[in-house]
């Protein structure tokens, strides 16, 4: 890498897409990290667990910059005018830095990447979203000048216009191996009763926690823990109210945002991802597989491309009756068998070394 590598990211917190940036930085050599820089937006407050602190601990410089990030709040005349001003300022700042490569880590960074059209920087995009048809029309125009695209799943690649999909490489996400970093408790060390189910994520409608609580109310199958909290902006589900109204509320535990779900995952048998939208990937499901835990997931998006009947159970999205039926069918013997296959699948296809090799090849750092 002859010149500085600039990463542009859309938030400063530690959720799915944010953690992926950390895995990308881990795929750089130490010398490459020293010559890299991350720009985070200055228009949002830190999350409960700031991403910037994690990046600095990896030896990469972080700056908070007024970035042109595409947000739903911008989709009005005043917001679009502000986005245009930020785009011009971003182009000037980049000219001063003169990076050899600018790497947008989410589709929300596309206004920033589009602002660099005609500059000498090589432009890369890490697409972590499934584009809806109407979104694809706008995002596709913004991505015309992107030199190379990395997609986290076939679902994300296939949602893009054909011309973009043809220059896209799929590099599936990764997650650290919990058995390499601690004395992590294997599945067969967790007491067989009661069965413990774990769900984690933003408490938004598209994550399907309302569907899960409905299904659990029909078929309480042990103990259910739901981890997360509302998003920093936009609508969220009133999970506290839904749990309070459930006839099975005594078997449901709510846990607010945590830095890592590993301590909770260690005490669980099954991970549940009841998403009701085209989930681009599903890192929580992969964390479960890395821990040797089987996964119950909605048959949507990227989730349906790596969760199957060998490593868990796929259910129709937004169907609490079908999810309740699956919950009733789960036995400890099935959990042990599927969990072992889930762990093997993770090691074979999704481990950090696999990700590092695939990502470096995709961006030309092999």
N, C-alpha and C positions, 0 to 999 in steps of 0.2 A: 504494500500500500504506500504509494509515493507521497500522497497528500492527506490532509486531515479528513476524517470521516465524520460527518455531522448527522446525528440522529435527531429527528423532529418528532416529538410525541405529544399527544393530545390531552394528557391529564397528569396529576401528581399524586397518585394513590396506588395501592397495591391490589388490584383486581386482575381478572384474567388477562386482558390485553396488556396490562402494565407489567405483569410478571413475565410475559413473553419477551419484553424488551430486555429484562435481566438475563434471560437464557441466551438471547442474541449476543449480549455483551460478553457473556461467559464463553462464547464461541470464538471470540477474538483472542489473539495472542496478547501477552502482556505489553509488548511494544506497540501493537495496534491500539490497545486501550489507551495508552499514554498519548497517542496522536489522535484520539477521538474526542468528541464533545457531544453532549446531549442538551438540546434546547427544550425546555418545558414551558407551558403557557403561564403567563403571569395574571390571567384574568380569573383564575379560580383559586380558592384557598386550598391549603394542604388538606389531604384526606387525613383520617385518623392514623394511618400508617403511611407516611410520605414516601413516595417512590424516590425522590431525590436523595434521601439518606442512603437507600440501598445502592443507588448508582455510584455515589461517592465512595462507598465502602468497596466497590469493585475497581476503584482506581481511575474513574472516568470523571472529567470535569462536567459540572452541570451549571447551566445558566437559565434563569427565568426571563422569558422574552415575550413581548406582546405578539404572539403568533396568530396568523390567520387560520383559525381552526373552525371547521364547519360544525355548527351546533344548531339544534332545532330553534333555539332562542334567536339565532341570526336570521331566520327565514322571514324577514319583514324588511320594508324599505330602509329603515334606520340601521338594522343589523347588517344588511348587505352592503350599505355604504361604509360602515365601520370595517367590515371584512375587506373591502377594496382598499381602504387606507392602510390596514395592517399588511395586506399583501405587498403594497409598494414599499412599505418600511422594511418588511422581511427581505425583499429583493436587495435593498440597499445594504442591510446588515450582512447578507450572504456575500455580496460583492467585496465587502471589507474583509471578511474572513477568508473568502476564496477557497472553499473546501473542494476537494477533488470529487467527493461523493456526498450526496444528500439523500438520506434514507428516511422516508416517511413510514412510521410504524403502524398507522391505522388509516383507513379511508378518510377519516376526519381531517387528516393533514393534507389532503389533495389541493385545497386552495394555496397552501404554501408551496407545494411542488409545482403547481401550474404557474406560480409567479416566477419561477426560475427558467421558464421556457426561453431558449436562446442564449443562456449562459453557458459557460464552459464546464459546469458541474455535471457529473453523471448522476441521474436521478433514478432512485429505486423506491418501490412501494411494497410494503408488507400488508397485504389485504387480509384483515381478520374479521371481515363482515360478509354476510350474504346480502347482495344488493337486490332490492325489489325492482321490478321492471321500470317504474317511474324514476327511482333513484339512479338506476343504471344509465338513464339518458343523460342526467346531469353529471354524475361522477365519471362516466365514460368520456365526456368532453374534457373534464379537468385532467384526466389521466392520459390524454393523447401524447403529451411530451415525455411520459415516463419511459425510461430505457428498458427497465426490467421489473417484473412483478413476481413476488413470492406470495403464494396463497396457502392458507393453513389447512385447507381441505379441498376436495373436489367440489364440494357444495359452494365454497366461496369462488373458486375458479369458474365454475359453470354459470354463476349468476352474472358474470361480467359480459359485456359485448364480445362477440366472436373475435374481433380484431385484437382485443386485449387478452382474451383467454389463450390465444395462440402464442403469445409471448410470456406466458405465465408458467412458473414451475411450482408444483405442489410440494411443500415441505411441512409435514404434519408437526403439530406442537409436541413439546416434551414437558416433563416435570421431573424434579429430582427424585432419585431413588431413596425412599425413606429408610431402607435397610442399610444404606451406606453412611448415613449421617447420625444415626442414633441407635440405641438399643430398642428398636421398634418392635412392638408386639405382633407376632404373626397371627393370622386368623384363627388357627387351631388353639391358640392360647387364650382366646376370649371365651368366657363361660358360654355354654350353649343356650342357656335360658337366662333372661328373656332375649329374644332376638332384638337386635338394636339396628335401627335404620337411621341414616344420616343424609340430610339434604343441606346444601349450602349455595349461597348466591345472593344477588341483589333482590330485594323484595319488590320486584316489579311484576306487572301482569304477565309479561311474556316468559317469565321463569316458571310459571305454573304452580306456585306454592298454594294457591287457593284450590286448585284441582287436587293436589296432594292431600290437603287437610280434609277436603270432601271425601276422598277415597279412604283416608285413614279413619274417618268417622264411621264409614260403612264396614271397615274391616281392620280394626286395631289389631296389629299382629305382633305386639311386643312393646318396644319403646321407640319413639320417633324424636330426633333432635333436628331442629331447623336453625341454621346459622346464617347470619347476615344482617342486613339493615336497609333502610331506604337509600336511593341514589342521592347524590349531592344536588341534583336538579331533575325536574320532571316528576311525573306521577309515580306513586308507589301503592302497594297493597297495604291495607291495615291488618297486618298479620296478627297483632295482639288481639284484635276484635274477633277475627276468624277462629283463633284458637279458643278464646273465651266462650264462644258460641258452640264449640264442638262438643258432642256428648262424650268424646274420647279425650277431652282436654287433659285429664290427669296423666295420660301416657305420652303427652307431647311436651317437650322442653324447648324453649326459645333461648338462643344464645346470640348476643349482639356481636358485632364485627370483631374478628380476631385476626392476629397477624398471620397465623397458620392454623389450618384445620387438623394438622397431624395428631395432636393430642386427643381430639374427639374422634378422628378416624381410627385411631389405635384401639378405641373401646367399642368400635362398631363392627357389624357383620356385613351390612349392605349399604351401598351409596345409591341415592335416588336422584334422578334429574328429570323432573316432570315438565320440561320446557314446552311451551305452546307455540313457539315460532321456529323458523328455520335456524336453529342453533348453528353458528358457524363451525364450532368444534365441540367444546364441552370439556374444559380443563378439569373441572371437579370430577367428572367421570374418569378421566385419565389418572387423576390422583388416587382414586379408589383402586383402579387396576394396578397401579404401581405398588400399592399396599397389599395386593392380593385379595382385594374385596370385589365381589361381583357387583354389577351395576344394573339397576332398573332405570331405563331411559325411554323417553318418547322417541317414536320413529320419525325424526325430523332432521333435516340438514346434515351437518357433519357428524352428529351423534350416531345416526343410522349407518354411517360408513365405518365405524370401528367398534361399536357395541353390537353384539349379536347373541344368538342363543347359546353359544359356547361360553361366553364370558359374562352372561347375564340374561336380561329379559328386555325385549322391546315391546312397547305398548303404544296404541294410538294416542296422538296428542289430544289434550283437552277432553279426555274421556274418563271421568272419575270412576265409572262402573268397571271399565276394563282394568284400570289401575288397581281398584279394590280386589278384583278377581285375581290379579297377579300377586298382590300382597298375601292373599289367603293361601296361594299355592306354594309359597316359599317354605322350604324346610332346611334344617341345619345341614343335612347331608348334601342337598343341592348347593347350598352356599359354599361348602368346603370344596366340592368338585369344580364349580364354576370359578371360584376364587383362585384356585391353582392355575386354571387356564388363562384367567385374566392377567395374572402375574407373568406368565410365560409370554403372552402376547405383548405386554408392555416391554419386556426385555428384548424381544425380537424386533419390534418396530418403532418404539417410542422413547427409548432411553436417551439420556443426554449425549452420549457418544454418537448415536445414530443421528440425532438432530444436528450436532456440530458438523459432521461430515456432509450431510445433505445441504445444510444452510450455506456452508463455505463454498461448496460446488455451485450452488444456485447463484450466488452473488459474485462468483469469479475469484474467490480467495483460496481455492484448492492448492 
